[in-house]
């Protein structure tokens, strides 16, 4: 399991490195006031920025921190291992699941408690169980963030309570979220509205506090947050045309309505295009072993071109370019 997850991270890293060199920014035209100090909308596949407002400025991000906590925990491959809740974890301030000191809880259950209930007690238990201490786990979070190419962030805890050197830009948070959403277990957790303890032999049932799952059709995650310094925060994923649209609002008094407004805005201004790679490659008379797609966003009315090149006998490079011949995204595929 651990080897599989490590391979998953390597694949994601390669994709991020490739795409980060060609981040195609095609910001939306704001229709009215956006009630969020910092915000960004990202195409989760192509990594195109569809809208941003102070989107590259590092700021406190409260419990949306737990997105990275979950990704790091999943990468450990220890989902079924049980950890003991410490007194420190049980007495942590802020939102909690309500775990008791000395209670034994599996990592899988802790992750549901972390993301559905925003449990700070779950966060501490995960950090202590995997790394021995909150401080050690925070270092692991920092190192992991670097490996996926996000640099405008710093982590001091697994929960996101206010501290001096704990911050992230909306762009980096959106990229981190897109990495998480490529993991089927992460996606299962953050899209779950409620789960009964019997499904995975948990200690208790869990209901999700993230209202966006009910407010936007096809929303499939991911995390709320609030602290005094960060304000009301929300990271959202909406599945649309074979990809996830990631919306980040930080310090947004009307986070639910603002997220709905941003999603409606990008729907009105962009076409979300999904092209079967087999269709692109048919001129070469080859077919991929498994289905792959070129997913990207294009302003309505704007044209695009598809470029394809044979690198060697089994490898092909596919590019999507705009009318100015600027690369929107590219993909290396092997048959």
N, C-alpha and C positions, 0 to 999 in steps of 0.2 A: 504493500500500500504506500509506504513511504517513498519507494523508488518511483512509483507511478506519479505521485504528487510532485516529486522533484523534477521529473521529466515535464510535467505540466508547466511548472514555473519556467523551465528553460525555453519551452515553446513560446510562452507569453513574453519572456524577455526578448527573444529574437524579434517577435512581432512589434513590440514597443520600440525597440531600437530602429527597426526599419521605418516605422510610421512616423517616429518623432522627427526624422530628418525632413519630412514632407508634411508637416502639420498645415493643413489647408484651412485658413480662417475665412469664413464667409458669413460674417456676423449679420444677424437678422436686424430688420428695421423695427426698433421698439415702438409698439403701438400703445402709448400711454406710459404712465409712471410704473416702474418696477420697484415694488416695495421690499427691497432687499439691498443691504449695504454691499454685499458681494454675491455674484451669481454667475453661473455658466451653464450652457447646454452643449453637450458633446455627443456626436455620433459614436457609439461605443465600439463599432467595428473599424471605421476609417480614421477615428480620432479627430474628425473635423470639428472645429469650434463653430457652432451654429449661432451662438449668442454669448456675449460676455459683458459683465459690468464689474469692474475691479476684479476680474476673474483670475488674475495672475499674482495677486497680492496675498502673502501669507497672513492669516488671521486665526484667532481661536476657533475651534470647530466642535467643541463639546463632545457629546457621545457619538457623533459620526466617526470619531476615532475608532470605535468598535468594529468598523468595517475592516480596517487593517488588522486589528486584534484577531478577528475571525479567520482572515486569510492566513496569517502566520500560524494560528493554531491548527488549521486544516493541513498545512504543509508539514506538520509534525508527524502525521500518520498515526496518531494515538487516540483516535476517536472513541474507542471502546474502553479505554483505560479510565479508572475511577480516581478522582482526587478528593482529598479531605479538605473541607472548608475550615479555614483558620479563624481564630477570633478576630484577627485584623480584617479579614474579608467579611465576616458576619456583621461587623460593626461599622463598616464604611458608610460615609454619609451619601446623600443623594438617592437616586432611584435604585431600588433593590428588588430581587426576586423574593427574598425572605429565607434564604438558606440559613440553617442553624450551624453553629460552630460544631465541628467534628462530624458533620453530615458527609457521607460519601456520595459523590455525584460524578457520573461519566462525563467525559469531555464533550461528547455529542449533546448531552442534555444541557451542559453549561453553555454551549453555543446557542441553543434555542433560548435559554434564559437571558443570555447576553443581548441577542438581537431582537427578540420578540418583546421582552420586558425591560430592556435596557438596564440589565442588572449590573450594578457596580460590584456587587458581591461575587457575581459570576466572573467578572473581569479580573478581580484580584486572585480568585481561586485558579483561574486559567494561568495567569502569570506565574504564580507560585508553584503550580503543579508542573508546568513545562520548563521553567527557567530558574526556579528556586527563589526568585524575588521579583518584585515589580521593576526594580532598577535593571536587572539583567534582561528581563523581557522587553523593556523599552529599548535597550540596545539592539536586541534582535529585530524589533520593529524598524528602527532606523536603518539597519543594515539591509533588511528586506526591501525597504522603500528605495534604497539606492540601486539595488539589483534590477528593479523594474523601471528605472530611469526617472524617478520623481525626486526632485532636489529642493523644492521650495516648501519643505516641511521639516518638523522636528517633533519628536515624541518623548514624553517623560512618564507616561502612564498608559495602561491598557484601557482606561475608562474615559479620559478626556476632561476630568474636572480641571478647573482653571489652574494653570501654573505658568510661570514666566516663559519657559522655553518649550511650550507645547502649542504648535500652530501648523497650519497647512493652507496652501492656496486652493481655491475652488477647482482650478484646473487639475492640480495634482490629486485632489480628492476624487475627481471624476475619473481620472485614469486608474487610480487604485480600485475604484468601484467597478470599472469595466473589466479589470483583471479578475476580481472576485466573481463577477457574473459569468465568466467563462468556466467556472468550476461548478459542476452540477450539484455538489453538496451545499456549497454556499448559496446557490440559486434556490435550492429547495428550502433552506432555512429562511431566507429573507422574504420569500414569496408566500410563506405559510401564514394563514390568518389565524388558525388555531390548530393545536395538536393535542390529542389525548395521550395520557401516559402509557397506555397499553401498546401503542405503535412501536416504541423502541424500549419498552420496559423502563420508563422514566419514573422518578419519584412523585411527579405531579403533572398536571395539565398546564398548557400555556396558551394564552391569547395574545395576539399581536396588538400593540398600542399604536401602530403606524396607520393612521386614518387614510393615507393616500391610496392604500390597497383597495379601499372601497370607493374612493372619489374619482379615480381615473380608470377607465376601462383598459385592460391589458397592462396595468401597472404590476410589476413583479418584484418590487422591493423599493428602498432597502433600509434606511435608518433615519430616525429622528434624533434631535439633540437639543439641549438647553443648559446654559450656565449664565451667570451674571455678565461675564465678559463676552461670551460668544453670542448671546441672545438666542432667539429661536432659530434652529437650523433644521434642514431637511435635505437628504440626498435621496433621489428618486430614480428608478429605472422603469421605463415603459417599453414593452416589446412591440416593435413595429417593423414589418417587412424584413424579417429574418435577422434583425439586429436590435440592440437595446439603445434607446435614447436616454442618456444620463443627464439629469437636471440637479444642479447643486444650488441651494439658496442658504446663505449664511448671514446671520443677524437680520432675519426677515420677520417682522412682527406679524405678517399675514402669510406665513410660509405655505399653507395649504392652497389658498387662493392664488398666490404668486406662482407657485409651481404649476397649477392648472393653466394660468394665463400664459406662462412661458411655453408650455407644451402646445397649447392651442396656436400660439404665434408661429412656432416652427412648423407646425402642420400646414398652416396657411401659406408659409413662405418657401417651403422646400418640398421637393419630391424625394421620397426615400426609395432609392433604386436598389434592386437586388438582381444580379445577373448570374446565371448559371455558368460556371467556368467551362463546363463541357461545351456550351454553345460558343464560347469565345474560341475554344481550341479545335472546333470541328474542321477548320480549314487545314489543320495539320493531320487530320484523320487519326486522332488519338482520343482516348477517354480516360478520365481519372478513376482510381480505384474506389474512391468514395466521393459523395457530393460535396462540392465546395462552391462558395458564392463570393462575388465581389459586391459588397454592400457599402453604399456611400450615399451622401446627400448632395443635392444640386438645387440651386435656387430655381424656382418655377420659371419656365421659359428659357432657361439657359441650356445650351447644348453641351455635349461632351463627346470625346472620342476615345476609342479603345485601341491601345497599342499592344502588340504581342510580339514576342521575340523568343526564338529557340536558343537556349543557352548551350545545351548539349543534348545527347540522345534521349534523356529522360527528364530534363528540366526546362521549364518555360517561365518567362517573365511576362506578367500581364500588368498593364498600366491603364489607369483612367486619367485623362487630362481634360482641362477646361479649354474654352476657345482660345485663350492666351497661351495654350500649351504648357500650363502649369500643372504639375502632378497633383491630383486629388488623392490618389492612393495607388499602391502597387502591391502585387502579390507574386511570390515565387511558388510555383506548384511543380510537383513531381508525379510522373505517371508510374 
